[in-house]
């Protein structure tokens, strides 16, 4: 794999941690193996918004739900492909985070997770599960405009208002797309759900918030009492394996409607 051509923002401790994990990981390391290496890392939002011009940011000292997922998936792909170097990792991270796998400015970042899924699926890295029905008995139809209608909430859009039109076009291309998902009423400790959702799958929580598609991300963890979520938690302010069952977690959030399920491909 070619090395990244993007400028990389990181601290020495980030490269040390990444290289140590890549060296210590077993050959069959899963997403959950890597995700558990980050338990306890503080939850911090907006860690990618640190440069005036878009750069590939590596921050393993502070994570939000999206950067945890990207970091873990990049590490897992590295080990699967025998790429146990810092250069291999940064290239994998760039590949996951940006449209077509290349950092070419802020609008090239895959800001909406539906876009992230589609772009990475097109390059054979992940697959979205949308069957069987049940449990995938609900349909999400995208209507995205949150970023273009709230540019003041985004550092780069506030600084570079000319980018808003580009983001709006991306939103319009995604709007109208439909995806099957599991409604939260069906997230139960059943044989069917255990056969459908597996340990380490990426869980994307759908929501009914205006202009958005996904409210939160994490990894599936099965325990005897049911499904749990390993995530960078705003509530706990750190990366945790959520103590409450995922069913209870969803019920406590009225805006959460259900889950989409994404698996890493075994190329």
Buried (B, 14 or more C-beta within 10 A) or exposed (E): EEEBEBEBBBEEEBBEBBBEBBEEBEEEBBBBBBBBBBEEBEBBBEBBEEBEEBBBBBBBBBBBBBBBBBBBBBBBBBBBEEBBBBEBBBBBBBBBBBBEBBBEBBBBBBBBBBBBBBBBBEEEBBBBBBEEEBBBBBEBEBBBBBBBEEBEEBBBBEEBEEBBEBBBEBBEEBBEBEBBBBBBBBBBBBEEBEEBBEBBBBBBBBBEEEBBBBBBBBBBBBEEEBBBBBBBBEEBEBBBBBEBBBBBBBBEEEEBBBBBBBBBEEE
